[in-house]
Amino acid sequence: ARHPTSVHANRTTSYKHYEGEINDSGITWPIPISQIPKFERQNRVRINVIGYDDEAKLDPFYPLAISKSTASEHPAVNVLLIENKDTTHFVLVKSLNALLCRGNTRLTKYYCERCFHGFTSTTNLEKHHPSCLRFKPQAIKFPEDDYLFFKNYRKMVQCPVYIVADFECYVKEVPQTEETTSQATQKLKEHVPCGYAYKVVLSEEFSGDYDSELVVYRDSGDGKVADSFI
């Protein structure tokens, strides 16, 4: 990631002459995730480890070990951890945006390395960073089903009391002026409340012998129907 090459990028021989730049004092190889923070401190680099769930259909990638360093001057290296039954292997991720992009590839998105949320511009991504740093790294997982239905009817609790209300209005012409007619949206009619009725309904468990009366209010000419209801 520090020394990208366009020729034989998959061969270790392309990077042999950079081996002396790495300070691996006290580091065991292959490096475990627990020693990555130490490697970061010794080499002034940020390393993000991305996990992969081969059973997930929509979002198989998730942040496994994201660097705690927030130093923007340190380059970020994203690696994908591939796990088999007996072995694990790190794969360099050249472009996090390309890895996480799905669906319409014509729409460029910029992804946050901490939560994998995509944004349509780098400006929006930068605005997102301060709020994202307040939380631990996490990935948003959406349901794989196309539709969700409420099924736990046994967990529903009956509402002890509720109000059934109805308003009546009349339509009033809105006077037109030169200012209003020049606007893109013109108000032609206005609904003015002229009365309402409501009734308090209690469930059988709470009502007992109580039965509320129907309350009816009609406009007395003061124009305070809504205020009276509140």
C-alpha positions in Angstrom: 0.0 0.0 0.0 2.9 2.3 0.7 4.7 1.4 -2.6 2.0 0.5 -5.1 3.2 -1.1 -8.3 1.4 -1.8 -11.6 3.7 -4.7 -12.5 3.4 -8.0 -10.8 1.7 -6.5 -7.8 0.8 -10.0 -6.5 4.5 -11.1 -6.2 6.5 -10.6 -3.0 9.6 -10.1 -5.1 8.2 -6.7 -6.2 8.6 -5.5 -2.6 11.8 -7.1 -1.5 13.8 -3.9 -1.7 11.4 -2.2 0.7 11.8 -4.8 3.4 14.3 -2.7 5.3 11.7 0.0 5.9 9.7 -2.2 8.1 10.3 -2.3 11.9 9.1 -5.7 13.0 11.0 -5.8 16.3 9.0 -8.0 18.7 6.5 -9.0 16.0 5.9 -12.7 15.2 5.1 -13.8 11.7 2.5 -14.5 10.4 1.3 -11.5 12.4 -1.7 -12.1 14.6 -4.4 -9.4 14.9 -3.4 -8.8 18.6 0.0 -7.5 17.5 -1.2 -5.2 14.8 -1.5 -2.1 17.1 2.2 -2.7 18.0 3.1 -2.9 14.4 1.2 0.3 13.7 3.1 2.2 16.4 6.5 1.0 15.2 5.8 1.9 11.5 3.6 4.9 11.7 0.8 3.3 9.7 -2.9 2.5 10.2 -4.1 -1.0 9.5 -7.7 -2.0 9.2 -8.7 -5.7 9.1 -11.8 -6.5 7.2 -13.7 -9.7 7.9 -15.6 -11.8 5.5 -18.8 -13.9 6.1 -19.3 -16.3 3.2 -22.8 -17.1 4.4 -24.1 -13.5 4.2 -25.9 -12.7 1.0 -26.1 -8.9 1.0 -23.2 -7.6 3.1 -20.5 -10.3 3.5 -17.8 -7.8 4.6 -17.6 -6.3 8.2 -15.0 -4.4 10.2 -13.1 -6.9 12.2 -10.2 -4.9 13.7 -10.2 -1.2 12.8 -7.2 0.9 13.8 -7.7 3.1 16.9 -5.2 5.6 15.5 -6.9 8.8 14.2 -3.7 10.4 12.8 -4.7 11.4 9.3 -1.1 11.8 8.3 -0.6 8.0 8.7 -1.6 6.1 5.6 -4.4 3.6 6.0 -3.8 0.0 4.9 -6.9 -2.1 4.4 -6.5 -5.8 4.4 -9.1 -8.6 4.0 -8.7 -11.6 6.3 -9.5 -14.9 4.5 -10.1 -17.8 6.9 -10.1 -21.4 6.0 -10.4 -24.4 8.3 -6.7 -24.5 9.3 -5.2 -21.3 7.8 -5.7 -17.6 7.6 -4.4 -15.2 5.0 -4.3 -11.4 4.6 -5.2 -9.9 1.2 -4.4 -6.3 0.4 -7.5 -4.2 -0.4 -6.4 -1.7 -3.0 -9.8 0.1 -3.0 -12.2 0.0 -0.1 -14.8 1.7 -2.3 -14.6 -0.9 -5.0 -14.7 -3.8 -2.5 -17.9 -2.5 -0.8 -19.6 -1.2 -3.9 -22.6 -3.3 -4.8 -25.6 -3.0 -7.1 -25.3 0.0 -9.5 -21.6 0.4 -10.1 -22.2 3.5 -12.2 -22.9 5.4 -9.0 -19.6 6.2 -7.3 -19.8 5.9 -3.5 -17.2 6.7 -0.8 -17.3 4.3 2.2 -16.4 4.9 5.8 -13.7 2.6 7.0 -15.3 2.3 10.4 -18.9 1.5 9.7 -18.9 0.7 5.9 -21.6 3.3 5.2 -21.5 4.7 1.7 -21.7 8.4 0.8 -22.2 10.0 -2.6 -19.4 12.6 -2.0 -16.2 12.9 -0.1 -17.6 16.0 1.6 -20.4 14.1 3.1 -18.0 11.4 4.2 -15.8 13.9 6.0 -18.8 15.4 7.8 -19.7 11.8 8.9 -16.3 11.1 10.5 -16.6 13.1 13.8 -19.9 11.4 14.7 -18.7 8.0 13.7 -15.6 8.3 15.9 -17.9 8.5 18.9 -18.8 4.8 18.5 -17.0 1.5 18.1 -16.5 0.3 14.6 -19.6 -1.5 13.3 -21.3 -2.5 10.1 -24.9 -1.8 9.2 -26.7 -5.1 8.4 -30.0 -5.0 6.5 -32.5 -7.8 6.6 -32.2 -10.2 3.8 -36.0 -10.6 3.4 -37.7 -8.3 1.0 -40.6 -7.7 3.4 -40.9 -7.6 7.2 -44.1 -8.4 9.0 -45.1 -8.1 12.6 -45.8 -11.6 14.0 -45.5 -11.3 17.8 -49.1 -10.6 18.4 -48.9 -12.2 21.8 -46.6 -9.4 23.0 -49.1 -6.7 22.2 -50.5 -4.8 25.1 -54.0 -3.4 24.9 -54.1 0.4 25.1 -56.0 1.3 28.3 -57.4 4.6 27.0 -57.6 6.4 23.7 -59.5 9.3 22.2 -61.6 9.2 19.0 -61.9 12.7 17.5 -63.2 14.2 14.4 -62.9 17.8 13.0 -65.3 19.6 10.7 -64.1 22.4 8.4 -65.4 24.7 5.8 -63.5 25.9 2.7 -62.6 29.5 2.5 -61.3 31.5 -0.4 -57.8 32.9 0.1 -57.5 36.5 -1.1 -55.1 36.8 -4.0 -52.5 39.6 -4.1 -49.8 40.5 -6.6 -47.2 38.9 -4.2 -49.1 35.6 -3.9 -49.8 35.3 -7.6 -46.1 35.7 -8.4 -45.1 32.7 -6.2 -44.5 29.3 -7.6 -47.1 27.8 -5.3 -50.4 29.6 -4.8 -52.8 29.1 -2.0 -56.4 29.2 -3.4 -58.4 27.6 -0.6 -58.1 27.3 3.2 -59.7 24.7 5.4 -61.0 26.5 8.5 -62.1 24.4 11.5 -65.8 25.0 12.5 -66.3 22.3 15.0 -65.2 18.9 16.5 -66.4 16.0 18.5 -64.5 13.5 20.6 -65.1 10.6 22.9 -62.7 9.0 25.5 -62.7 5.3 25.1 -61.4 3.0 27.9 -60.7 -0.7 27.6 -63.0 -3.1 29.4 -60.3 -3.9 32.0 -60.1 -0.2 33.1 -63.5 1.2 32.3 -65.8 -0.8 34.7 -69.1 1.1 34.8 -67.5 4.3 33.4 -68.8 5.5 30.1 -67.6 8.9 28.8 -70.0 11.2 27.1 -69.6 12.4 23.5 -68.2 16.0 23.6 -69.4 18.2 20.7 -68.1 21.7 20.1 -69.3 24.2 17.5 -67.7 27.4 16.5 -69.1 30.4 18.4 -67.7 32.9 16.0 -64.4 33.5 17.8 -62.4 31.3 15.4 -60.7 29.4 18.3 -62.0 25.9 17.5 -58.4 24.4 17.4 -57.3 26.2 20.5 -60.4 24.9 22.4 -59.6 21.3 21.4 -56.1 21.5 22.6 
